[in-house]
Amino acid sequence: MRFEPDSFSPHAFFDCLALALRAPQPIAPFTITELHLFAYLACLLSVYEGEPVADWGYQFALTGLGYPFSGELDSAMQALTLRRHIEVDNLESVLPLDSAALEMAKLEEIPSFKQRLRWLQTSLDCSLAMPVSVVKSAVVARDDLSGAGVGGPRPLLSNAYVARVHGEREAIESALGGESSNLLAPAVAWLSMYILQGRELAA
């Protein structure tokens, strides 16, 4: 299928740009696979805070390699590359170009996009609170990502899992002493919970 430059999700376009520009050390520049991973974690954080999955603007599927992947993100990356806002090197590292910041400055004035920065930034900041390898392990340790490589790609974020996320939020807020305006602390606690669950399943 021939790629059409305008056939991408505006939300995915914004998220790719925001993640590429805001990636902190030690993960900058991250790879395409990591971009999908952090975008998916941002989506999870929005669900954690009670936002409907449908409002995220694009979907994710589980690939045979065990990582979340979004076709809409992939198309948005191609559009950003064609417009010379981003380039991808031969190591698949995502590199923002000079025009990326100018494009971002325009887009982040749109209220529906600006709201997303909270989840996108927290997703990236998790890599400062714990090694990026641990963030990856935590995301893929979730049992709804189990069965990687079995059959073809399958959709993620079922209704049952969303209900579970809301229950986990109550447990984490109780453990942390109540709701916090800082999303990073519960996000790290949530990822740590999945790491522990993954170790228990492996034991």
Sine and cosine of phi, psi and omega as CSV:
sin_phi,cos_phi,sin_psi,cos_psi,sin_omega,cos_omega
0.00,0.00,0.76,-0.65,-0.01,-1.00
-0.97,0.24,0.73,-0.68,-0.01,-1.00
-0.98,0.22,0.77,-0.64,0.08,-1.00
-0.98,-0.20,0.83,-0.56,-0.12,-0.99
-0.81,0.59,-0.48,0.88,-0.06,-1.00
-0.99,-0.11,0.05,1.00,-0.06,-1.00
-1.00,-0.06,0.92,0.40,0.03,-1.00
-0.63,-0.78,0.33,-0.94,0.04,-1.00
-0.97,0.23,0.79,-0.61,0.07,-1.00
-0.84,0.54,-0.59,0.81,0.03,-1.00
-0.91,0.41,-0.67,0.75,0.03,-1.00
-0.91,0.41,-0.63,0.78,0.04,-1.00
-0.86,0.51,-0.75,0.66,0.01,-1.00
-0.89,0.45,-0.70,0.71,-0.06,-1.00
-0.90,0.44,-0.68,0.73,0.05,-1.00
-0.85,0.52,-0.72,0.70,-0.03,-1.00
-0.90,0.43,-0.73,0.69,-0.03,-1.00
-0.90,0.44,-0.70,0.71,-0.01,-1.00
-0.90,0.43,-0.68,0.73,-0.01,-1.00
-0.89,0.45,-0.64,0.77,-0.04,-1.00
-0.97,0.23,-0.51,0.86,-0.13,-0.99
-0.98,-0.20,0.02,1.00,-0.03,-1.00
-0.86,0.51,0.86,-0.51,-0.02,-1.00
-1.00,0.09,0.22,-0.97,0.22,-0.97
-0.95,0.31,0.59,-0.81,0.21,0.98
-0.99,-0.12,0.31,0.95,-0.11,-0.99
-0.98,-0.19,-0.08,1.00,-0.01,-1.00
-1.00,0.02,0.73,-0.69,-0.14,0.99
-0.99,0.13,0.61,-0.79,0.03,-1.00
-1.00,-0.04,0.15,-0.99,-0.03,-1.00
-1.00,0.02,0.18,-0.98,0.05,-1.00
-0.86,0.51,-0.67,0.75,0.02,-1.00
-0.87,0.50,-0.66,0.75,0.01,-1.00
-0.94,0.35,-0.54,0.84,0.07,-1.00
-0.87,0.50,-0.72,0.70,0.05,-1.00
-0.88,0.47,-0.64,0.77,-0.03,-1.00
-0.90,0.44,-0.74,0.67,-0.03,-1.00
-0.95,0.31,-0.52,0.85,0.10,-1.00
-0.91,0.41,-0.64,0.77,0.02,-1.00
-0.92,0.39,-0.65,0.76,0.05,-1.00
-0.89,0.46,-0.64,0.77,0.06,-1.00
-0.88,0.48,-0.66,0.75,0.05,-1.00
-0.88,0.48,-0.69,0.73,0.04,-1.00
-0.87,0.50,-0.65,0.76,-0.01,-1.00
-0.91,0.41,-0.56,0.83,0.06,-1.00
-0.92,0.39,-0.63,0.77,0.06,-1.00
-0.91,0.41,-0.66,0.75,0.04,-1.00
-0.82,0.57,-0.61,0.79,-0.01,-1.00
-1.00,0.04,0.16,0.99,0.14,-0.99
0.99,-0.12,0.10,1.00,0.02,-1.00
-0.97,0.23,0.61,-0.79,0.05,-1.00
-0.91,0.41,0.63,-0.77,0.02,-1.00
-0.83,0.56,-0.64,0.77,-0.06,-1.00
-0.88,0.47,-0.40,0.91,-0.03,-1.00
-0.98,0.21,-0.17,0.99,-0.04,-1.00
-0.92,0.39,-0.53,0.85,0.10,-1.00
0.97,-0.24,-0.23,0.97,0.08,-1.00
-0.31,-0.95,0.27,-0.96,-0.14,-0.99
-0.93,-0.38,0.26,-0.97,0.06,-1.00
-0.83,-0.56,0.45,-0.89,0.10,-0.99
-0.74,-0.68,0.38,-0.93,0.06,-1.00
-1.00,0.03,0.81,-0.59,0.03,-1.00
-1.00,0.00,0.17,-0.98,0.03,-1.00
-0.90,0.43,-0.31,0.95,0.03,-1.00
-1.00,0.07,-0.09,1.00,0.06,-1.00
1.00,0.01,0.25,0.97,0.01,-1.00
-0.90,-0.44,0.49,-0.87,0.08,-1.00
-0.94,0.33,0.58,-0.81,-0.02,-1.00
-0.61,-0.80,0.61,-0.79,0.06,-1.00
-0.81,-0.58,0.84,-0.54,0.08,-1.00
-0.89,0.45,-0.56,0.83,0.03,-1.00
-0.91,0.40,-0.63,0.78,0.07,-1.00
-0.90,0.44,-0.65,0.76,0.00,-1.00
-0.88,0.47,-0.69,0.72,0.04,-1.00
-0.91,0.42,-0.62,0.78,0.02,-1.00
-0.91,0.42,-0.62,0.78,0.05,-1.00
-0.88,0.47,-0.65,0.76,0.04,-1.00
-0.90,0.44,-0.66,0.75,0.02,-1.00
-0.90,0.44,-0.67,0.74,0.02,-1.00
-0.91,0.42,-0.58,0.81,0.03,-1.00
-0.93,0.36,-0.70,0.72,0.02,-1.00
-0.89,0.46,-0.55,0.84,-0.02,-1.00
-1.00,0.05,0.06,1.00,0.05,-1.00
0.87,0.49,0.61,0.79,0.16,-0.99
-1.00,-0.09,-0.46,0.89,-0.06,-1.00
-0.64,-0.77,0.51,-0.86,0.19,-0.98
-0.76,-0.65,0.44,-0.90,0.01,-1.00
-0.87,-0.49,0.84,-0.55,-0.04,-1.00
-0.99,0.11,-0.07,-1.00,-0.08,-1.00
-0.96,0.29,-0.12,0.99,0.11,-0.99
-0.99,-0.14,0.12,0.99,-0.03,-1.00
0.91,0.41,0.43,0.90,0.11,-0.99
-0.99,0.17,0.65,-0.76,-0.04,-1.00
-1.00,-0.07,0.89,-0.46,-0.11,-0.99
-0.87,-0.50,0.91,-0.42,0.05,-1.00
-0.95,0.31,0.65,-0.76,0.05,-1.00
-0.99,-0.12,0.08,-1.00,-0.10,-0.99
-0.85,0.53,-0.59,0.81,-0.06,-1.00
-0.96,0.29,-0.24,0.97,-0.06,-1.00
-0.89,0.46,-0.68,0.74,-0.03,-1.00
-0.91,0.42,-0.61,0.79,0.02,-1.00
-0.91,0.41,-0.66,0.75,0.04,-1.00
-0.91,0.42,-0.65,0.76,-0.01,-1.00
-0.90,0.43,-0.65,0.76,-0.01,-1.00
-0.86,0.51,-0.57,0.82,0.04,-1.00
-0.96,0.28,-0.70,0.71,-0.11,-0.99
-0.94,0.33,-0.58,0.82,-0.08,-1.00
-0.96,0.27,-0.06,1.00,0.12,-0.99
-0.99,0.16,-0.24,0.97,0.03,-1.00
-0.98,0.19,0.86,-0.50,-0.12,-0.99
-0.80,0.60,-0.68,0.73,-0.05,-1.00
-0.92,0.40,-0.46,0.89,0.07,-1.00
-0.99,0.15,-0.68,0.74,-0.05,-1.00
-0.86,0.52,-0.59,0.81,0.02,-1.00
-0.88,0.48,-0.53,0.85,-0.06,-1.00
-0.94,0.35,-0.37,0.93,-0.07,-1.00
-0.88,0.48,-0.51,0.86,0.02,-1.00
-0.86,0.51,-0.73,0.69,-0.05,-1.00
-0.97,0.23,-0.62,0.78,0.02,-1.00
-0.91,0.42,-0.71,0.71,-0.02,-1.00
-0.92,0.39,-0.66,0.75,0.02,-1.00
-0.90,0.44,-0.63,0.77,0.06,-1.00
-0.83,0.55,-0.74,0.67,0.02,-1.00
-0.92,0.39,-0.64,0.77,-0.05,-1.00
-0.91,0.42,-0.37,0.93,0.07,-1.00
-0.86,0.51,-0.47,0.88,0.01,-1.00
-0.96,0.29,-0.24,0.97,0.09,-1.00
-1.00,0.03,-0.46,0.89,-0.01,-1.00
-1.00,0.10,-0.40,0.92,0.02,-1.00
-0.48,-0.88,0.41,-0.91,0.00,-1.00
-0.84,0.54,0.55,-0.83,-0.04,-1.00
-0.87,0.49,-0.50,0.86,0.05,-1.00
-0.90,0.44,-0.54,0.84,0.03,-1.00
-0.96,0.28,-0.62,0.78,0.07,-1.00
-0.86,0.51,-0.72,0.70,0.03,-1.00
-0.86,0.51,-0.74,0.67,-0.03,-1.00
-0.88,0.48,-0.63,0.78,-0.02,-1.00
-0.90,0.43,-0.69,0.72,-0.03,-1.00
-0.91,0.41,-0.69,0.72,-0.05,-1.00
-0.99,0.15,-0.18,0.98,0.04,-1.00
-0.98,0.21,-0.28,0.96,0.01,-1.00
-0.85,0.52,0.67,-0.74,-0.12,-0.99
-0.94,0.35,-0.27,0.96,0.08,-1.00
-0.98,0.21,-0.13,0.99,0.12,-0.99
-0.99,-0.16,0.04,1.00,0.01,-1.00
-0.94,0.34,0.39,-0.92,0.00,-1.00
1.00,0.03,0.34,0.94,0.03,-1.00
-0.86,0.51,0.67,-0.74,0.01,-1.00
1.00,0.02,-0.10,1.00,0.02,-1.00
-1.00,-0.08,0.93,-0.36,-0.04,-1.00
0.95,0.30,-0.27,-0.96,-0.02,-1.00
-1.00,0.02,-0.04,-1.00,0.04,-1.00
-0.84,0.54,0.60,-0.80,0.02,-1.00
-0.74,-0.68,0.50,-0.87,-0.04,-1.00
-0.90,0.45,0.48,-0.88,0.07,-1.00
-0.94,-0.35,0.12,-0.99,0.05,-1.00
0.89,0.45,0.87,0.49,0.08,-1.00
-0.95,0.32,0.23,-0.97,0.05,-1.00
-0.87,0.50,-0.61,0.79,-0.01,-1.00
-0.91,0.42,-0.64,0.77,-0.01,-1.00
-0.94,0.33,-0.61,0.80,0.04,-1.00
-0.87,0.50,-0.67,0.74,0.04,-1.00
-0.88,0.47,-0.61,0.79,0.02,-1.00
-0.92,0.40,-0.65,0.76,0.02,-1.00
-0.85,0.52,-0.68,0.73,0.00,-1.00
-0.90,0.44,-0.60,0.80,0.07,-1.00
-0.92,0.39,-0.63,0.78,0.01,-1.00
-0.92,0.39,-0.54,0.84,0.04,-1.00
-0.89,0.47,-0.69,0.73,0.02,-1.00
-0.87,0.49,-0.66,0.75,-0.01,-1.00
-0.92,0.39,-0.65,0.76,-0.02,-1.00
-0.94,0.35,-0.67,0.74,0.02,-1.00
-0.90,0.45,-0.59,0.81,0.05,-1.00
-0.90,0.43,-0.67,0.74,-0.01,-1.00
-0.93,0.38,-0.53,0.85,-0.03,-1.00
-1.00,0.00,-0.01,1.00,0.05,-1.00
1.00,0.03,0.41,0.91,0.06,-1.00
0.86,-0.51,0.09,-1.00,-0.02,-1.00
-0.93,0.37,0.65,-0.76,-0.02,-1.00
-0.88,-0.48,0.61,-0.79,0.07,-1.00
-0.96,0.27,-0.34,0.94,0.05,-1.00
-1.00,0.01,0.93,-0.37,-0.08,-1.00
-0.97,0.24,-0.33,0.94,-0.10,-1.00
-0.90,0.44,-0.69,0.73,-0.04,-1.00
-0.86,0.51,-0.78,0.62,0.05,-1.00
-0.91,0.42,-0.52,0.86,0.02,-1.00
-0.89,0.45,-0.71,0.71,0.01,-1.00
-0.92,0.40,-0.64,0.77,0.05,-1.00
-0.89,0.46,-0.63,0.78,0.00,-1.00
-0.91,0.42,-0.73,0.69,0.04,-1.00
-0.89,0.46,-0.65,0.76,0.01,-1.00
-0.88,0.47,-0.59,0.81,0.04,-1.00
-0.88,0.47,-0.66,0.75,0.00,-1.00
-0.93,0.36,-0.57,0.82,0.06,-1.00
-0.88,0.48,-0.71,0.71,0.01,-1.00
-0.90,0.44,-0.66,0.75,0.03,-1.00
-0.90,0.44,-0.63,0.78,0.01,-1.00
-0.90,0.43,-0.62,0.78,0.02,-1.00
-0.93,0.36,-0.61,0.79,0.02,-1.00
-0.91,0.42,-0.64,0.77,0.02,-1.00
-0.93,0.38,-0.54,0.84,-0.03,-1.00
-0.98,0.19,-0.36,0.93,-0.07,-1.00
-0.94,0.33,0.00,0.00,0.00,0.00
